[in-house]
């Protein structure tokens, strides 16, 4: 199944849990709705609307810990939309916030409750770092992406048994290949290799969601570590093809953008322009004005209208 196919049953589960008073079930569904809304590639304005409705509902039913996860995604969406002017993409959770809230609402709460809340805080802090890694990759903040990647070495353990460690491995690997554009380093190559190994496992479990991520990381590794440019180009094309099939718009755009960078470094300026222009179109479809402006600042010709008959000569 595509990630987006999971949203309808999750919303149904959330509404059912709230209606019947099964708040643990409702909270679990709400937390996953936030993840999938962001990562399924839906238009950002739609994601923002979904998250705001979810936040209001969770506040009404006092779902304190799940609210933190939703705030994490709201911060990221606001940043991508250009609503937020924050220099950072998230504010770390106060490690005492959830347990304090529980004791305030239930003075007789026990240490077991505090331990449970601390576990939730660990999850949402890991989630916040993960989101920051993703947005840093998209906005080409390579140093920040790598810093977040290094802080997420245990992410796979925290979220074992879900799809998220594979998606995290993709972005950690892309953070490492971005650093390889800047300088060589064994730690970067080692990270890429371990992330590729993880993604190959993930693809066996979820072809529709992981294929484009695996192919894009294979392309970057072939191009910037092994210097196998013919293989790299084949992998880029596969990544773009599978990203289009997956419907994950921002990762489709990301694949085109990275293919454009590959062509630029190979001095193939026409192909670089075409791929970057396609990336710009897709980021615009996703709804990220700041990302589109960033691309136009770097490549001013993206603002020009191109005659399709002359496109190959642009």
C-alpha positions as CSV (number, residue, x, y, z in Angstrom):
1,X,0.0,0.0,0.0
2,X,1.0,3.6,-0.6
3,X,1.3,5.7,2.6
4,X,-1.6,7.9,1.5
5,X,-3.9,4.8,1.4
6,X,-3.5,4.4,5.2
7,X,-5.0,7.8,6.0
8,X,-8.7,7.0,5.6
9,X,-8.7,3.9,7.9
10,X,-6.5,5.9,10.5
11,X,-9.0,8.8,10.5
12,X,-11.8,6.3,11.0
13,X,-9.9,4.7,13.8
14,X,-9.3,8.0,15.5
15,X,-13.0,9.1,15.3
16,X,-14.1,5.7,16.5
17,X,-11.7,5.8,19.5
18,X,-12.9,9.3,20.5
19,X,-16.6,8.3,20.1
20,X,-16.3,5.2,22.2
21,X,-13.8,6.6,24.8
22,X,-10.9,4.4,23.7
23,X,-8.5,7.3,24.0
24,X,-5.3,5.1,23.8
25,X,-6.5,3.8,20.4
26,X,-7.5,7.3,19.3
27,X,-4.1,8.8,20.4
28,X,-2.2,6.1,18.5
29,X,-4.2,6.7,15.3
30,X,-3.7,10.5,15.7
31,X,0.1,10.2,16.0
32,X,0.4,8.1,12.8
33,X,-2.0,10.5,10.9
34,X,0.6,13.2,11.5
35,X,3.4,11.2,10.2
36,X,1.6,10.0,7.1
37,X,0.0,13.3,6.3
38,X,3.5,14.9,6.0
39,X,5.3,12.0,4.3
40,X,2.7,10.9,1.8
41,X,3.4,13.9,-0.5
42,X,0.1,15.7,-0.2
43,X,-0.2,19.4,-0.9
44,X,1.2,21.3,2.1
45,X,-1.9,23.4,2.6
46,X,-4.0,20.2,2.8
47,X,-1.5,18.8,5.4
48,X,-1.7,22.0,7.4
49,X,-5.5,21.9,7.5
50,X,-5.4,18.2,8.5
51,X,-2.9,18.9,11.3
52,X,-4.8,21.9,12.6
53,X,-8.1,20.0,12.9
54,X,-6.2,17.1,14.6
55,X,-4.5,19.5,17.0
56,X,-7.8,21.2,18.0
57,X,-9.4,17.8,18.6
58,X,-6.5,16.4,20.6
59,X,-6.4,19.6,22.7
60,X,-10.1,19.2,23.4
61,X,-9.6,15.6,24.6
62,X,-6.3,16.5,26.5
63,X,-4.1,14.2,24.4
64,X,-0.9,15.9,25.7
65,X,1.8,13.6,24.4
66,X,0.2,13.2,20.9
67,X,-0.1,17.0,20.7
68,X,3.6,17.4,20.8
69,X,4.0,15.1,17.8
70,X,1.4,17.1,15.9
71,X,3.2,20.4,16.8
72,X,6.4,18.9,15.4
73,X,4.8,18.4,12.0
74,X,3.0,21.7,12.1
75,X,6.3,23.4,12.6
76,X,7.8,21.6,9.6
77,X,4.8,22.3,7.4
78,X,4.8,26.0,8.4
79,X,8.5,26.2,7.5
80,X,8.0,24.5,4.1
81,X,5.0,26.8,3.4
82,X,6.9,29.9,4.4
83,X,4.5,30.7,7.2
84,X,7.2,30.4,9.9
85,X,10.2,32.7,10.1
86,X,11.9,30.5,12.7
87,X,15.6,29.9,12.1
88,X,15.2,26.4,13.5
89,X,12.7,23.8,12.5
90,X,11.5,22.6,15.9
91,X,11.7,23.3,19.6
92,X,12.8,20.2,21.6
93,X,10.3,18.9,24.0
94,X,10.7,19.7,27.7
95,X,11.6,16.2,29.1
96,X,9.3,17.0,32.1
97,X,6.4,18.5,30.1
98,X,4.3,15.3,29.7
99,X,4.8,14.0,33.2
100,X,4.2,17.4,34.8
101,X,0.9,17.6,32.8
102,X,-0.1,14.2,34.0
103,X,0.5,15.0,37.6
104,X,-1.4,18.3,37.2
105,X,-4.4,16.6,35.8
106,X,-4.1,13.6,38.1
107,X,-2.3,14.4,41.4
108,X,-2.4,10.7,42.3
109,X,-0.4,9.6,39.2
110,X,2.4,7.1,39.9
111,X,6.0,6.7,38.8
112,X,4.7,4.3,36.2
113,X,2.8,7.2,34.6
114,X,5.9,9.3,34.7
115,X,7.9,6.5,33.0
116,X,5.3,6.2,30.3
117,X,5.3,9.9,29.7
118,X,9.1,10.0,29.5
119,X,8.9,7.2,26.9
120,X,6.5,9.4,24.9
121,X,8.8,12.3,25.2
122,X,11.7,10.2,23.9
123,X,9.6,9.2,20.9
124,X,8.5,12.7,20.1
125,X,12.0,14.1,20.5
126,X,13.3,11.5,18.1
127,X,10.5,12.4,15.7
128,X,11.4,16.1,15.9
129,X,15.0,15.4,15.0
130,X,13.9,13.2,12.1
131,X,11.6,15.9,10.8
132,X,14.4,18.4,11.1
133,X,16.7,16.1,9.1
134,X,14.1,15.8,6.3
135,X,13.5,19.5,6.0
136,X,17.2,20.3,6.2
137,X,17.8,17.8,3.3
138,X,15.1,19.4,1.2
139,X,16.4,22.9,1.8
140,X,20.0,21.9,1.2
141,X,21.2,22.7,4.7
142,X,23.8,20.0,4.4
143,X,25.7,20.6,7.7
144,X,22.4,20.7,9.7
145,X,21.2,17.6,7.9
146,X,24.4,15.7,8.8
147,X,24.3,16.9,12.4
148,X,20.7,15.6,12.7
149,X,21.7,12.3,11.0
150,X,24.4,11.7,13.6
151,X,21.8,12.2,16.4
152,X,19.5,9.6,14.8
153,X,21.7,6.5,15.0
154,X,19.2,4.8,17.4
155,X,16.1,5.9,15.5
156,X,15.7,2.4,14.1
157,X,15.6,0.8,17.5
158,X,13.0,3.3,18.8
159,X,10.7,2.7,15.8
160,X,11.5,-0.9,15.1
161,X,8.8,-2.8,13.2
162,X,7.5,0.2,11.3
163,X,8.3,1.8,8.0
164,X,9.9,4.9,9.5
165,X,13.5,3.5,10.1
166,X,13.7,2.8,6.3
167,X,12.6,6.4,5.5
168,X,15.0,7.7,8.1
169,X,17.8,5.6,6.5
170,X,17.0,7.3,3.2
171,X,17.4,10.8,4.5
172,X,20.4,9.9,6.6
173,X,22.0,8.5,3.5
174,X,21.2,11.6,1.5
175,X,22.7,13.8,4.2
176,X,25.9,11.8,3.9
177,X,26.0,12.0,0.1
178,X,25.5,15.7,0.4
179,X,28.5,16.0,2.5
180,X,30.5,13.9,-0.1
181,X,29.7,16.8,-2.5
182,X,31.7,19.0,-0.2
183,X,34.5,16.8,1.1
184,X,35.6,13.2,1.3
185,X,35.2,11.3,4.5
186,X,35.1,7.6,5.6
187,X,32.2,8.4,8.0
188,X,30.0,9.6,5.1
189,X,30.7,6.6,2.9
190,X,30.1,4.3,5.9
191,X,26.8,5.9,6.6
192,X,25.7,5.6,2.9
193,X,26.6,1.9,2.8
194,X,24.7,1.1,6.0
195,X,21.7,3.1,4.9
196,X,21.7,1.3,1.5
197,X,21.7,-2.0,3.3
198,X,18.7,-0.9,5.3
199,X,16.8,0.4,2.3
200,X,17.4,-2.8,0.4
201,X,15.7,-4.7,3.2
202,X,12.9,-2.1,3.3
203,X,12.2,-2.4,-0.4
204,X,11.4,-6.1,0.0
205,X,8.7,-5.1,2.5
206,X,7.3,-2.0,0.8
207,X,8.1,-1.7,-2.9
208,X,5.7,1.2,-3.5
209,X,7.1,3.3,-0.7
210,X,10.8,2.6,-0.6
211,X,11.8,1.9,-4.3
212,X,12.4,5.5,-5.3
213,X,14.3,6.2,-2.1
214,X,16.6,3.2,-2.6
215,X,17.3,4.1,-6.3
216,X,18.0,7.7,-5.5
217,X,20.5,6.8,-2.8
218,X,22.1,4.2,-5.1
219,X,22.4,7.0,-7.8
220,X,24.1,9.4,-5.4
221,X,26.5,6.7,-4.1
222,X,27.4,5.6,-7.6
223,X,28.0,9.2,-8.7
224,X,29.8,10.8,-5.8
225,X,31.6,7.9,-4.1
226,X,32.2,5.3,-6.8
227,X,32.4,7.7,-9.9
228,X,30.3,5.3,-11.9
229,X,28.3,7.8,-13.9
230,X,26.5,5.6,-16.3
231,X,25.1,3.5,-13.5
232,X,24.3,6.6,-11.6
233,X,22.2,8.0,-14.4
234,X,20.2,4.8,-14.7
235,X,19.5,4.9,-11.0
236,X,18.4,8.5,-11.1
237,X,15.9,7.7,-13.9
238,X,14.6,4.8,-11.9
239,X,14.2,7.0,-8.8
240,X,12.3,9.6,-10.8
241,X,10.0,7.0,-12.4
242,X,9.2,5.2,-9.1
243,X,8.8,8.5,-7.2
244,X,6.2,9.6,-9.8
245,X,4.4,6.3,-9.3
246,X,4.4,6.6,-5.5
247,X,2.8,10.1,-5.7
248,X,5.2,11.5,-3.0
249,X,5.5,14.9,-4.7
250,X,8.3,16.4,-2.6
251,X,10.5,13.3,-3.0
252,X,9.8,13.2,-6.8
253,X,10.9,16.9,-6.8
254,X,13.9,16.0,-4.7
255,X,15.0,13.3,-7.1
256,X,14.7,15.6,-10.1
257,X,16.7,18.3,-8.2
258,X,19.5,15.9,-7.4
259,X,19.6,14.6,-11.0
260,X,19.9,18.2,-12.1
261,X,22.9,18.7,-9.7
262,X,24.5,15.5,-11.2
263,X,24.1,16.9,-14.7
264,X,25.5,20.3,-13.6
265,X,28.6,18.7,-12.2
266,X,29.0,16.7,-15.4
267,X,28.8,20.0,-17.3
268,X,25.6,19.0,-19.1
269,X,23.9,22.3,-18.6
270,X,20.8,21.7,-20.8
271,X,19.9,18.5,-19.0
272,X,20.6,20.1,-15.6
273,X,18.2,23.0,-16.5
274,X,15.4,20.6,-17.5
275,X,15.7,18.5,-14.4
276,X,15.9,21.5,-12.1
277,X,12.9,23.1,-13.9
278,X,10.9,19.9,-13.3
279,X,11.9,20.0,-9.7
280,X,10.7,23.6,-9.4
281,X,7.3,22.6,-10.9
282,X,6.9,19.8,-8.5
283,X,7.9,21.8,-5.4
284,X,5.4,24.4,-6.6
285,X,2.7,21.6,-6.8
286,X,3.6,20.5,-3.3
287,X,3.1,24.1,-2.2
288,X,6.5,25.1,-0.9
289,X,7.0,28.7,-1.9
290,X,10.4,29.1,0.1
291,X,11.9,26.1,-1.7
292,X,10.8,27.4,-5.1
293,X,12.3,30.8,-4.3
294,X,15.5,29.1,-3.2
295,X,15.8,27.3,-6.6
296,X,15.0,30.5,-8.5
297,X,17.6,32.4,-6.6
298,X,20.2,29.7,-7.5
299,X,18.9,29.3,-11.1
300,X,17.4,32.6,-12.2
301,X,16.3,31.2,-15.6
302,X,13.6,29.0,-13.9
303,X,11.4,32.1,-14.0
304,X,11.4,32.2,-17.8
305,X,8.7,30.7,-19.9
306,X,10.0,28.1,-22.2
307,X,8.6,27.2,-25.6
308,X,8.2,23.4,-25.5
309,X,9.6,23.2,-29.1
310,X,12.8,24.9,-27.9
311,X,13.0,23.1,-24.5
312,X,15.9,20.9,-25.6
313,X,17.9,23.9,-26.6
314,X,17.2,26.0,-23.4
